[in-house]
Amino acid sequence: MDLLKLFTREEPVAGLEIGDDFIRVALLSVDKKDSSIIKAEAVGEAALPEGIVFGGQVNDGAALARALGGLLKGLKKTISYATVSVSSADVYNKIFIFPKSVSGERLEESMKLTVGFSLPMSADEVYLDWEKTGDDSQSEIFLAEARKTNIDGYLAALHAADLKAVAVEFYPMSLSRVVDCRAGETILIVKPEKSGTGFAIVKDRSVRFGRFVPYNREKPEDLAEEARKIVDFYESNAPNFQREPERGEVVSGAAIIGDGKEIEEAARRISERLSFPAEKARLIPRLAQMPDFQDGSRWLVVAGAAFRGLLPRSDDTLISLMPIGTEEAYEYHRAAAFSEFVSNVVVGVSALIAAAFLGVWLMMTSIQSGLTERIGRLEAVPLPQSDLELRERAEKLNALTGPLAVLSARSPKWSIFLKELRKTALPGISITNIAVSSPTESIGVSGVAANRGELNAFKKTLENSGFFSDIAMPLTNLEQREKISFSVSFRLKDQNSIYDIQ
Protein backbone atom coordinates (compact mmCIF):
# COMPACT_ATOMS: atom_id res chain seq x y z
CA MET A 1 0.00 0.00 0.00
CA ASP A 2 1.26 3.50 -0.92
CA LEU A 3 0.69 5.41 2.32
CA LEU A 4 1.61 8.65 0.56
CA LYS A 5 -1.31 8.29 -1.87
CA LEU A 6 -3.56 7.20 0.98
CA PHE A 7 -3.11 10.52 2.80
CA THR A 8 -2.42 12.86 -0.16
CA ARG A 9 -4.55 12.99 -3.28
CA GLU A 10 -3.37 13.86 -6.78
CA GLU A 11 -3.30 17.63 -7.09
CA PRO A 12 -4.09 19.51 -10.35
CA VAL A 13 -1.15 21.29 -11.97
CA ALA A 14 -1.74 24.78 -13.37
CA GLY A 15 0.26 26.73 -15.94
CA LEU A 16 2.09 29.90 -14.84
CA GLU A 17 3.65 32.42 -17.24
CA ILE A 18 6.08 34.97 -15.80
CA GLY A 19 6.93 37.89 -18.11
CA ASP A 20 8.78 41.16 -17.77
CA ASP A 21 5.63 43.13 -16.90
CA PHE A 22 2.92 40.55 -16.13
CA ILE A 23 2.11 37.16 -14.66
CA ARG A 24 -0.64 34.84 -15.92
CA VAL A 25 -2.05 31.61 -14.54
CA ALA A 26 -4.43 29.03 -16.02
CA LEU A 27 -5.77 25.77 -14.61
CA LEU A 28 -7.29 23.29 -17.06
CA SER A 29 -9.15 20.03 -16.48
CA VAL A 30 -10.31 17.14 -18.67
CA ASP A 31 -14.00 16.30 -18.68
CA LYS A 32 -14.54 13.02 -16.81
CA LYS A 33 -17.14 11.78 -19.30
CA ASP A 34 -15.47 12.96 -22.53
CA SER A 35 -11.68 13.22 -22.49
CA SER A 36 -11.72 15.31 -25.69
CA ILE A 37 -13.35 18.18 -23.78
CA ILE A 38 -11.06 20.49 -21.82
CA LYS A 39 -12.39 23.00 -19.30
CA ALA A 40 -10.81 26.14 -17.90
CA GLU A 41 -11.14 25.91 -14.10
CA ALA A 42 -9.33 29.17 -13.33
CA VAL A 43 -7.70 31.89 -15.43
CA GLY A 44 -6.14 35.14 -14.21
CA GLU A 45 -3.45 37.72 -14.84
CA ALA A 46 -1.79 40.58 -12.99
CA ALA A 47 0.58 43.38 -13.96
CA LEU A 48 4.12 43.51 -12.59
CA PRO A 49 5.70 46.85 -11.72
CA GLU A 50 8.65 47.73 -13.93
CA GLY A 51 11.99 46.17 -12.99
CA ILE A 52 10.78 43.23 -10.87
CA VAL A 53 11.54 40.83 -13.74
CA PHE A 54 13.54 41.76 -16.84
CA GLY A 55 15.24 39.70 -19.50
CA GLY A 56 14.48 36.40 -17.80
CA GLN A 57 15.99 37.51 -14.46
CA VAL A 58 14.21 38.15 -11.16
CA ASN A 59 15.44 41.43 -9.69
CA ASP A 60 13.00 41.66 -6.77
CA GLY A 61 11.91 38.22 -5.54
CA ALA A 62 9.88 39.57 -2.63
CA ALA A 63 7.79 41.81 -4.92
CA LEU A 64 7.26 38.91 -7.36
CA ALA A 65 6.12 36.69 -4.49
CA ARG A 66 3.63 39.33 -3.33
CA ALA A 67 2.23 39.68 -6.86
CA LEU A 68 1.90 35.91 -7.20
CA GLY A 69 0.19 35.66 -3.82
CA GLY A 70 -2.30 38.37 -4.75
CA LEU A 71 -3.08 36.73 -8.10
CA LEU A 72 -3.59 33.27 -6.61
CA LYS A 73 -5.76 34.65 -3.81
CA GLY A 74 -8.16 36.17 -6.31
CA LEU A 75 -8.78 32.92 -8.23
CA LYS A 76 -11.89 30.80 -7.72
CA LYS A 77 -9.75 27.66 -7.39
CA THR A 78 -6.92 26.93 -4.96
CA ILE A 79 -3.70 26.27 -6.88
CA SER A 80 -0.73 24.60 -5.20
CA TYR A 81 1.28 23.18 -8.12
CA ALA A 82 2.32 24.77 -11.42
CA THR A 83 4.31 24.27 -14.61
CA VAL A 84 6.24 27.53 -14.91
CA SER A 85 7.04 29.07 -18.31
CA VAL A 86 9.70 31.79 -18.42
CA SER A 87 11.39 33.92 -21.06
CA SER A 88 13.91 32.26 -23.38
CA ALA A 89 16.26 35.24 -22.92
CA ASP A 90 18.65 33.21 -20.77
CA VAL A 91 17.90 29.74 -22.18
CA TYR A 92 20.23 27.89 -24.54
CA ASN A 93 18.77 25.03 -26.57
CA LYS A 94 20.08 22.72 -29.26
CA ILE A 95 19.24 19.56 -31.20
CA PHE A 96 21.74 16.67 -31.10
CA ILE A 97 21.42 13.83 -33.59
CA PHE A 98 23.02 10.40 -33.09
CA PRO A 99 22.83 7.21 -35.18
CA LYS A 100 19.86 4.95 -34.51
CA SER A 101 22.23 2.37 -32.97
CA VAL A 102 23.08 4.80 -30.15
CA SER A 103 20.27 4.25 -27.65
CA GLY A 104 19.58 3.42 -24.02
CA GLU A 105 22.64 3.70 -21.76
CA ARG A 106 24.90 4.47 -24.74
CA LEU A 107 22.75 7.47 -25.62
CA GLU A 108 22.82 8.64 -22.00
CA GLU A 109 26.62 8.35 -21.90
CA SER A 110 26.95 10.15 -25.25
CA MET A 111 24.86 13.06 -24.01
CA LYS A 112 26.88 13.35 -20.79
CA LEU A 113 30.06 13.45 -22.87
CA THR A 114 28.55 15.98 -25.28
CA VAL A 115 27.46 18.24 -22.41
CA GLY A 116 31.06 18.43 -21.24
CA PHE A 117 32.38 20.20 -24.34
CA SER A 118 29.47 21.45 -26.50
CA LEU A 119 27.69 23.92 -24.20
CA PRO A 120 28.44 27.65 -23.84
CA MET A 121 28.34 27.50 -20.03
CA SER A 122 29.82 25.12 -17.46
CA ALA A 123 27.50 22.33 -16.37
CA ASP A 124 28.06 23.43 -12.75
CA GLU A 125 26.56 26.85 -13.48
CA VAL A 126 23.33 25.70 -15.12
CA TYR A 127 20.28 23.51 -14.77
CA LEU A 128 20.04 21.39 -17.89
CA ASP A 129 17.79 18.65 -19.16
CA TRP A 130 17.14 16.80 -22.39
CA GLU A 131 14.40 14.74 -23.97
CA LYS A 132 14.20 12.34 -26.90
CA THR A 133 12.27 13.70 -29.87
CA GLY A 134 11.52 12.62 -33.42
CA ASP A 135 10.81 9.14 -34.78
CA ASP A 136 12.76 5.88 -34.52
CA SER A 137 14.84 6.51 -37.66
CA GLN A 138 17.58 8.06 -35.52
CA SER A 139 18.34 9.08 -31.96
CA GLU A 140 17.42 12.75 -31.71
CA ILE A 141 17.87 14.68 -28.46
CA PHE A 142 16.59 18.16 -27.65
CA LEU A 143 18.64 19.82 -24.88
CA ALA A 144 18.05 23.05 -22.96
CA GLU A 145 19.92 24.82 -20.17
CA ALA A 146 19.58 27.98 -18.07
CA ARG A 147 21.68 29.62 -15.38
CA LYS A 148 21.02 28.31 -11.89
CA THR A 149 20.98 31.81 -10.40
CA ASN A 150 18.12 32.89 -12.68
CA ILE A 151 16.00 29.77 -12.16
CA ASP A 152 16.63 29.85 -8.39
CA GLY A 153 15.25 33.39 -8.35
CA TYR A 154 11.95 32.16 -9.80
CA LEU A 155 11.81 29.13 -7.47
CA ALA A 156 12.47 31.26 -4.37
CA ALA A 157 9.63 33.63 -5.27
CA LEU A 158 7.25 30.71 -5.89
CA HIS A 159 8.20 29.16 -2.55
CA ALA A 160 7.51 32.45 -0.76
CA ALA A 161 4.08 32.57 -2.45
CA ASP A 162 3.38 28.98 -1.32
CA LEU A 163 3.29 27.74 -4.93
CA LYS A 164 5.23 24.58 -5.80
CA ALA A 165 6.96 24.31 -9.19
CA VAL A 166 6.52 20.92 -10.83
CA ALA A 167 8.50 21.92 -13.95
CA VAL A 168 10.21 25.00 -15.40
CA GLU A 169 10.22 25.44 -19.18
CA PHE A 170 10.63 28.33 -21.62
CA TYR A 171 8.14 30.09 -23.89
CA PRO A 172 8.81 28.17 -27.17
CA MET A 173 8.13 24.83 -25.43
CA SER A 174 4.77 26.08 -24.15
CA LEU A 175 3.85 27.66 -27.47
CA SER A 176 4.67 24.54 -29.49
CA ARG A 177 1.76 22.70 -27.82
CA VAL A 178 -0.99 25.23 -28.54
CA VAL A 179 -0.13 27.30 -31.63
CA ASP A 180 -2.58 26.27 -34.35
CA CYS A 181 -0.63 24.85 -37.30
CA ARG A 182 -1.03 21.92 -39.68
CA ALA A 183 0.56 18.52 -38.96
CA GLY A 184 4.00 18.23 -40.51
CA GLU A 185 4.25 22.01 -41.02
CA THR A 186 7.40 23.84 -39.97
CA ILE A 187 6.78 27.39 -38.77
CA LEU A 188 8.64 30.33 -37.30
CA ILE A 189 7.24 31.57 -33.97
CA VAL A 190 8.01 35.19 -33.04
CA LYS A 191 7.43 36.24 -29.40
CA PRO A 192 8.08 39.98 -28.74
CA GLU A 193 8.87 40.81 -25.11
CA LYS A 194 9.74 43.96 -23.23
CA SER A 195 13.45 43.04 -23.09
CA GLY A 196 13.71 41.68 -26.65
CA THR A 197 12.20 39.13 -29.01
CA GLY A 198 12.29 35.36 -28.95
CA PHE A 199 12.37 33.36 -32.20
CA ALA A 200 11.78 29.61 -32.49
CA ILE A 201 11.47 27.13 -35.34
CA VAL A 202 8.80 24.53 -34.51
CA LYS A 203 8.03 21.36 -36.46
CA ASP A 204 5.51 18.68 -35.49
CA ARG A 205 5.00 20.53 -32.17
CA SER A 206 8.69 20.13 -31.36
CA VAL A 207 11.16 23.02 -30.95
CA ARG A 208 13.90 22.65 -33.57
CA PHE A 209 15.82 25.90 -33.07
CA GLY A 210 15.61 28.92 -30.78
CA ARG A 211 17.18 32.36 -30.48
CA PHE A 212 16.53 35.44 -28.32
CA VAL A 213 17.48 38.88 -29.62
CA PRO A 214 17.57 41.75 -27.08
CA TYR A 215 16.49 44.79 -29.09
CA ASN A 216 13.63 47.30 -29.37
CA ARG A 217 10.46 45.44 -30.31
CA GLU A 218 8.84 48.68 -31.47
CA LYS A 219 10.69 48.46 -34.80
CA PRO A 220 8.82 45.96 -37.03
CA GLU A 221 11.48 46.26 -39.72
CA ASP A 222 14.07 44.89 -37.25
CA LEU A 223 11.81 41.93 -36.48
CA ALA A 224 11.43 41.16 -40.18
CA GLU A 225 15.16 41.31 -40.85
CA GLU A 226 16.00 39.10 -37.86
CA ALA A 227 13.30 36.63 -38.92
CA ARG A 228 14.87 36.42 -42.40
CA LYS A 229 18.34 35.73 -40.93
CA ILE A 230 17.02 32.98 -38.67
CA VAL A 231 15.06 31.27 -41.45
CA ASP A 232 18.07 31.45 -43.81
CA PHE A 233 20.33 29.97 -41.13
CA TYR A 234 17.88 27.20 -40.33
CA GLU A 235 17.28 26.22 -43.93
CA SER A 236 20.98 26.33 -44.85
CA ASN A 237 21.75 24.05 -41.91
CA ALA A 238 18.69 21.84 -42.42
CA PRO A 239 20.58 18.51 -42.10
CA ASN A 240 21.42 19.46 -38.54
CA PHE A 241 17.82 20.27 -37.59
CA GLN A 242 15.43 18.09 -39.60
CA ARG A 243 14.89 14.41 -40.07
CA GLU A 244 14.29 14.70 -43.84
CA PRO A 245 16.94 17.11 -45.20
CA GLU A 246 16.19 16.15 -48.81
CA ARG A 247 12.92 18.09 -48.64
CA GLY A 248 14.80 21.36 -49.05
CA GLU A 249 13.17 24.57 -47.78
CA VAL A 250 11.15 23.65 -44.71
CA VAL A 251 9.82 26.85 -43.09
CA SER A 252 6.38 27.57 -44.55
CA GLY A 253 4.85 30.18 -42.27
CA ALA A 254 5.26 32.44 -39.27
CA ALA A 255 3.11 32.97 -36.17
CA ILE A 256 3.43 36.24 -34.25
CA ILE A 257 2.49 36.17 -30.56
CA GLY A 258 0.57 39.18 -29.30
CA ASP A 259 -2.22 41.63 -30.10
CA GLY A 260 -2.61 45.11 -31.43
CA LYS A 261 -1.47 47.15 -34.42
CA GLU A 262 2.20 46.64 -33.57
CA ILE A 263 1.86 42.88 -34.03
CA GLU A 264 -0.17 43.31 -37.24
CA GLU A 265 2.51 45.59 -38.67
CA ALA A 266 5.26 43.11 -37.69
CA ALA A 267 3.35 40.28 -39.40
CA ARG A 268 2.96 42.35 -42.56
CA ARG A 269 6.66 43.21 -42.73
CA ILE A 270 7.75 39.61 -42.08
CA SER A 271 5.45 38.41 -44.86
CA GLU A 272 7.01 40.96 -47.23
CA ARG A 273 10.56 40.04 -46.21
CA LEU A 274 10.08 36.27 -46.45
CA SER A 275 8.53 33.97 -49.03
CA PHE A 276 5.71 32.74 -46.81
CA PRO A 277 2.76 34.28 -44.93
CA ALA A 278 3.01 35.58 -41.36
CA GLU A 279 0.00 36.20 -39.16
CA LYS A 280 -1.05 36.59 -35.54
CA ALA A 281 -0.82 33.23 -33.76
CA ARG A 282 -4.01 31.36 -32.87
CA LEU A 283 -4.76 28.79 -30.18
CA ILE A 284 -5.55 25.24 -31.20
CA PRO A 285 -9.33 24.81 -31.68
CA ARG A 286 -10.00 22.78 -28.53
CA LEU A 287 -8.68 25.67 -26.41
CA ALA A 288 -9.72 28.60 -28.61
CA GLN A 289 -13.40 27.78 -28.08
CA MET A 290 -13.11 28.54 -24.35
CA PRO A 291 -14.49 31.99 -23.41
CA ASP A 292 -11.49 32.66 -21.14
CA PHE A 293 -9.05 32.43 -24.08
CA GLN A 294 -11.00 34.22 -26.81
CA ASP A 295 -9.81 37.77 -26.15
CA GLY A 296 -6.34 37.55 -27.69
CA SER A 297 -3.24 35.44 -28.29
CA ARG A 298 -1.64 36.71 -25.10
CA TRP A 299 -2.95 33.52 -23.44
CA LEU A 300 -0.95 31.21 -25.72
CA VAL A 301 2.05 30.69 -23.42
CA VAL A 302 0.15 30.09 -20.20
CA ALA A 303 -2.32 27.83 -22.03
CA GLY A 304 0.60 25.74 -23.30
CA ALA A 305 2.06 25.46 -19.79
CA ALA A 306 -1.37 24.51 -18.42
CA PHE A 307 -1.73 21.92 -21.20
CA ARG A 308 1.42 20.23 -19.89
CA GLY A 309 -0.14 20.17 -16.43
CA LEU A 310 -2.82 17.79 -17.77
CA LEU A 311 -0.20 15.09 -18.39
CA PRO A 312 -0.01 12.28 -15.79
CA ARG A 313 3.03 12.98 -13.64
CA SER A 314 4.59 9.61 -14.52
CA ASP A 315 4.32 10.45 -18.25
CA ASP A 316 5.82 13.94 -18.03
CA THR A 317 9.39 13.30 -19.18
CA LEU A 318 9.68 16.65 -20.97
CA ILE A 319 12.50 19.08 -20.32
CA SER A 320 12.42 20.80 -16.94
CA LEU A 321 15.04 23.36 -15.93
CA MET A 322 15.08 22.55 -12.21
CA PRO A 323 17.44 20.85 -9.73
CA ILE A 324 15.33 17.66 -9.99
CA GLY A 325 13.10 16.11 -12.66
CA THR A 326 9.40 16.80 -13.15
CA GLU A 327 8.06 13.61 -11.58
CA GLU A 328 10.60 13.80 -8.74
CA ALA A 329 9.65 17.43 -8.03
CA TYR A 330 5.96 16.56 -7.80
CA GLU A 331 6.58 13.53 -5.57
CA TYR A 332 8.99 15.53 -3.41
CA HIS A 333 6.36 18.20 -2.77
CA ARG A 334 3.72 15.54 -2.02
CA ALA A 335 6.10 13.71 0.33
CA ALA A 336 6.86 17.00 2.08
CA ALA A 337 3.12 17.61 2.50
CA PHE A 338 2.65 14.10 3.88
CA SER A 339 5.61 14.54 6.25
CA GLU A 340 4.15 17.83 7.49
CA PHE A 341 0.78 16.16 7.98
CA VAL A 342 2.29 13.30 10.01
CA SER A 343 4.44 15.73 11.98
CA ASN A 344 1.39 17.83 12.87
CA VAL A 345 -0.54 14.72 13.93
CA VAL A 346 2.34 13.54 16.13
CA VAL A 347 2.74 16.98 17.69
CA GLY A 348 -1.01 17.23 18.29
CA VAL A 349 -1.28 13.79 19.90
CA SER A 350 1.83 14.43 21.98
CA ALA A 351 0.40 17.74 23.16
CA LEU A 352 -2.86 16.04 24.20
CA ILE A 353 -1.01 13.33 26.09
CA ALA A 354 1.23 15.90 27.78
CA ALA A 355 -1.78 18.02 28.71
CA ALA A 356 -3.61 15.00 30.14
CA PHE A 357 -0.56 13.96 32.13
CA LEU A 358 -0.06 17.49 33.42
CA GLY A 359 -3.71 17.72 34.40
CA VAL A 360 -3.57 14.45 36.36
CA TRP A 361 -0.28 15.47 37.98
CA LEU A 362 -1.65 18.86 39.03
CA MET A 363 -4.81 17.26 40.37
CA MET A 364 -2.89 14.69 42.42
CA THR A 365 -0.46 17.34 43.65
CA SER A 366 -3.35 19.52 44.74
CA ILE A 367 -5.01 16.59 46.52
CA GLN A 368 -1.78 15.64 48.26
CA SER A 369 -1.07 19.26 49.28
CA GLY A 370 -4.57 19.69 50.66
CA LEU A 371 -4.44 16.45 52.61
CA THR A 372 -1.00 17.26 54.01
CA GLU A 373 -2.22 20.67 55.18
CA ARG A 374 -5.32 19.24 56.81
CA ILE A 375 -3.35 16.51 58.58
CA GLY A 376 -0.85 19.10 59.82
CA ARG A 377 -3.63 21.13 61.38
CA LEU A 378 -5.14 18.04 62.95
CA GLU A 379 -1.79 17.01 64.47
CA ALA A 380 -1.47 20.42 66.14
CA VAL A 381 -4.75 19.91 67.96
CA PRO A 382 -5.10 17.31 70.71
CA LEU A 383 -7.28 14.63 69.30
CA PRO A 384 -10.05 13.17 71.36
CA GLN A 385 -10.38 9.45 71.58
CA SER A 386 -13.17 9.52 69.00
CA ASP A 387 -10.79 10.95 66.31
CA LEU A 388 -8.21 8.16 66.43
CA GLU A 389 -10.01 6.38 63.64
CA LEU A 390 -9.80 9.51 61.43
CA ARG A 391 -6.01 9.75 61.98
CA GLU A 392 -5.54 6.14 60.94
CA ARG A 393 -7.47 6.80 57.72
CA ALA A 394 -5.33 9.87 56.96
CA GLU A 395 -2.12 7.90 57.47
CA LYS A 396 -3.35 5.22 55.09
CA LEU A 397 -4.18 7.89 52.48
CA ASN A 398 -0.68 9.39 52.82
CA ALA A 399 0.76 5.95 52.29
CA LEU A 400 -1.23 5.64 49.05
CA THR A 401 -0.40 9.10 47.61
CA GLY A 402 3.29 9.01 48.52
CA PRO A 403 4.31 6.81 45.54
CA LEU A 404 2.72 9.31 43.16
CA ALA A 405 5.39 11.87 44.00
CA VAL A 406 8.11 9.29 43.36
CA LEU A 407 6.45 8.31 40.04
CA SER A 408 6.31 11.97 39.00
CA ALA A 409 9.99 12.46 39.83
CA ARG A 410 10.91 9.38 37.78
CA SER A 411 9.02 10.47 34.65
CA PRO A 412 11.45 11.33 31.83
CA LYS A 413 11.83 15.03 31.02
CA TRP A 414 11.99 15.00 27.19
CA SER A 415 12.54 18.74 27.15
CA ILE A 416 16.13 18.02 28.30
CA PHE A 417 16.62 15.74 25.28
CA LEU A 418 15.13 18.31 22.86
CA LYS A 419 17.40 21.02 24.26
CA GLU A 420 20.48 18.87 23.65
CA LEU A 421 19.29 17.93 20.14
CA ARG A 422 18.83 21.62 19.28
CA LYS A 423 22.48 22.24 20.18
CA THR A 424 23.58 19.82 17.46
CA ALA A 425 21.19 21.07 14.72
CA LEU A 426 23.16 23.38 12.40
CA PRO A 427 21.51 26.22 10.42
CA GLY A 428 21.38 24.07 7.27
CA ILE A 429 19.62 21.18 9.03
CA SER A 430 15.80 21.07 9.16
CA ILE A 431 14.38 18.34 11.45
CA THR A 432 10.92 17.20 10.36
CA ASN A 433 10.22 14.16 12.57
CA ILE A 434 11.37 12.55 15.84
CA ALA A 435 10.47 8.97 16.72
CA VAL A 436 10.99 7.94 20.38
CA SER A 437 9.43 5.28 22.57
CA SER A 438 11.46 5.23 25.82
CA PRO A 439 14.80 6.48 27.18
CA THR A 440 16.31 2.99 26.84
CA GLU A 441 15.35 2.47 23.19
CA SER A 442 16.91 3.84 20.00
CA ILE A 443 15.69 7.31 18.96
CA GLY A 444 15.07 8.15 15.28
CA VAL A 445 15.34 11.62 13.73
CA SER A 446 14.62 12.54 10.09
CA GLY A 447 14.79 15.77 8.16
CA VAL A 448 16.31 17.66 5.23
CA ALA A 449 19.90 18.99 4.91
CA ALA A 450 20.72 22.01 2.76
CA ASN A 451 23.72 20.19 1.27
CA ARG A 452 26.08 17.27 1.83
CA GLY A 453 28.53 19.35 3.86
CA GLU A 454 25.86 20.43 6.34
CA LEU A 455 24.73 16.79 6.69
CA ASN A 456 28.27 15.54 7.43
CA ALA A 457 28.77 18.36 9.94
CA PHE A 458 25.52 17.43 11.69
CA LYS A 459 26.62 13.80 12.03
CA LYS A 460 30.02 14.90 13.40
CA THR A 461 28.32 17.15 15.98
CA LEU A 462 26.19 14.22 17.17
CA GLU A 463 29.26 11.99 17.49
CA ASN A 464 31.15 14.63 19.50
CA SER A 465 28.23 15.23 21.84
CA GLY A 466 28.53 13.68 25.25
CA PHE A 467 24.78 13.23 25.36
CA PHE A 468 24.27 10.74 22.48
CA SER A 469 25.85 7.41 21.50
CA ASP A 470 25.52 4.67 18.85
CA ILE A 471 24.96 7.22 16.06
CA ALA A 472 23.91 5.55 12.78
CA MET A 473 23.17 7.50 9.60
CA PRO A 474 22.45 5.40 6.46
CA LEU A 475 23.90 6.84 3.24
CA THR A 476 21.12 7.76 0.81
CA ASN A 477 20.62 10.07 -2.17
CA LEU A 478 24.35 10.04 -2.95
CA GLU A 479 23.86 11.85 -6.26
CA GLN A 480 21.78 14.65 -4.73
CA ARG A 481 23.79 17.69 -3.70
CA GLU A 482 21.12 19.93 -2.23
CA LYS A 483 17.97 19.48 -0.11
CA ILE A 484 19.04 15.98 0.97
CA SER A 485 16.51 13.93 2.96
CA PHE A 486 18.19 11.97 5.80
CA SER A 487 17.46 9.78 8.80
CA VAL A 488 19.68 9.13 11.81
CA SER A 489 19.31 6.94 14.88
CA PHE A 490 21.11 7.08 18.25
CA ARG A 491 20.75 6.30 21.94
CA LEU A 492 21.06 8.34 25.09
CA LYS A 493 24.51 7.84 26.56
CA ASP A 494 23.03 8.14 30.07
CA GLN A 495 19.31 7.40 30.41
CA ASN A 496 19.23 9.02 33.87
CA SER A 497 20.20 12.39 32.31
CA ILE A 498 16.56 13.16 31.47
CA TYR A 499 15.18 12.40 34.96
CA ASP A 500 14.95 14.80 37.88
CA ILE A 501 16.46 12.21 40.20
CA GLN A 502 19.75 10.52 39.37
WODAQUI-V837373 format. One record per residue. N is the residue number from 1. BURIAL is b if it has 9 or more other C-alpha atoms within 8 Angstrom, else e. Layout:
N & BURIAL
N & BURIAL
This chain:
1 & e
2 & e
3 & e
4 & b
5 & e
6 & e
7 & e
8 & b
9 & e
10 & e
11 & e
12 & b
13 & b
14 & b
15 & b
16 & b
17 & b
18 & b
19 & b
20 & b
21 & b
22 & b
23 & b
24 & b
25 & b
26 & b
27 & b
28 & b
29 & b
30 & b
31 & b
32 & e
33 & e
34 & e
35 & e
36 & e
37 & e
38 & b
39 & b
40 & b
41 & b
42 & b
43 & b
44 & b
45 & b
46 & b
47 & e
48 & b
49 & e
50 & e
51 & e
52 & b
53 & b
54 & b
55 & b
56 & b
57 & e
58 & b
59 & e
60 & b
61 & b
62 & e
63 & e
64 & b
65 & b
66 & b
67 & b
68 & b
69 & b
70 & e
71 & b
72 & b
73 & e
74 & e
75 & b
76 & e
77 & e
78 & e
79 & b
80 & b
81 & b
82 & b
83 & b
84 & b
85 & b
86 & b
87 & b
88 & b
89 & b
90 & b
91 & b
92 & b
93 & b
94 & b
95 & b
96 & b
97 & b
98 & e
99 & e
100 & b
101 & e
102 & b
103 & b
104 & e
105 & e
106 & e
107 & b
108 & b
109 & e
110 & e
111 & e
112 & e
113 & e
114 & e
115 & b
116 & b
117 & e
118 & e
119 & e
120 & e
121 & e
122 & e
123 & b
124 & e
125 & e
126 & b
127 & b
128 & b
129 & b
130 & b
131 & b
132 & e
133 & b
134 & e
135 & e
136 & e
137 & e
138 & b
139 & b
140 & b
141 & b
142 & b
143 & b
144 & b
145 & b
146 & b
147 & b
148 & b
149 & e
150 & b
151 & b
152 & e
153 & b
154 & b
155 & b
156 & b
157 & b
158 & b
159 & b
160 & b
161 & b
162 & e
163 & b
164 & b
165 & b
166 & b
167 & b
168 & b
169 & b
170 & b
171 & b
172 & b
173 & b
174 & b
175 & b
176 & b
177 & b
178 & b
179 & b
180 & b
181 & e
182 & e
183 & e
184 & e
185 & b
186 & b
187 & b
188 & b
189 & b
190 & b
191 & b
192 & b
193 & b
194 & b
195 & b
196 & b
197 & b
198 & b
199 & b
200 & b
201 & b
202 & b
203 & b
204 & e
205 & e
206 & b
207 & b
208 & b
209 & b
210 & b
211 & e
212 & b
213 & b
214 & e
215 & e
216 & e
217 & b
218 & e
219 & e
220 & b
221 & b
222 & e
223 & b
224 & b
225 & b
226 & e
227 & b
228 & b
229 & e
230 & b
231 & b
232 & e
233 & e
234 & b
235 & b
236 & e
237 & e
238 & b
239 & e
240 & e
241 & b
242 & e
243 & e
244 & e
245 & e
246 & e
247 & e
248 & e
249 & e
250 & e
251 & b
252 & b
253 & b
254 & b
255 & b
256 & b
257 & b
258 & b
259 & b
260 & e
261 & e
262 & b
263 & b
264 & b
265 & b
266 & b
267 & b
268 & b
269 & b
270 & b
271 & b
272 & e
273 & b
274 & e
275 & e
276 & e
277 & b
278 & b
279 & b
280 & b
281 & b
282 & b
283 & b
284 & b
285 & e
286 & e
287 & b
288 & b
289 & e
290 & b
291 & e
292 & e
293 & b
294 & b
295 & e
296 & e
297 & b
298 & e
299 & b
300 & b
301 & b
302 & b
303 & b
304 & b
305 & b
306 & b
307 & b
308 & b
309 & b
310 & b
311 & e
312 & e
313 & e
314 & e
315 & e
316 & b
317 & e
318 & e
319 & b
320 & b
321 & b
322 & b
323 & e
324 & e
325 & b
326 & b
327 & b
328 & e
329 & b
330 & b
331 & e
332 & e
333 & b
334 & b
335 & b
336 & e
337 & b
338 & b
339 & b
340 & b
341 & e
342 & e
343 & b
344 & e
345 & e
346 & e
347 & e
348 & e
349 & e
350 & e
351 & e
352 & e
353 & e
354 & e
355 & e
356 & e
357 & e
358 & e
359 & e
360 & e
361 & b
362 & e
363 & e
364 & b
365 & e
366 & e
367 & e
368 & b
369 & e
370 & e
371 & b
372 & b
373 & e
374 & e
375 & b
376 & e
377 & e
378 & b
379 & e
380 & e
381 & e
382 & e
383 & b
384 & e
385 & e
386 & e
387 & e
388 & b
389 & e
390 & e
391 & e
392 & e
393 & e
394 & b
395 & e
396 & e
397 & e
398 & b
399 & e
400 & e
401 & b
402 & e
403 & e
404 & b
405 & e
406 & e
407 & e
408 & e
409 & b
410 & b
411 & e
412 & e
413 & b
414 & e
415 & e
416 & e
417 & b
418 & e
419 & e
420 & b
421 & e
422 & e
423 & e
424 & b
425 & b
426 & b
427 & e
428 & e
429 & b
430 & b
431 & b
432 & b
433 & b
434 & b
435 & e
436 & b
437 & e
438 & e
439 & b
440 & e
441 & e
442 & b
443 & b
444 & b
445 & b
446 & b
447 & b
448 & b
449 & b
450 & b
451 & b
452 & b
453 & e
454 & b
455 & b
456 & e
457 & b
458 & b
459 & b
460 & e
461 & b
462 & b
463 & b
464 & e
465 & e
466 & e
467 & e
468 & b
469 & b
470 & e
471 & b
472 & e
473 & b
474 & e
475 & e
476 & e
477 & e
478 & e
479 & e
480 & e
481 & e
482 & e
483 & b
484 & b
485 & b
486 & b
487 & b
488 & b
489 & b
490 & b
491 & b
492 & b
493 & e
494 & e
495 & b
496 & e
497 & e
498 & b
499 & b
500 & e
501 & e
502 & e
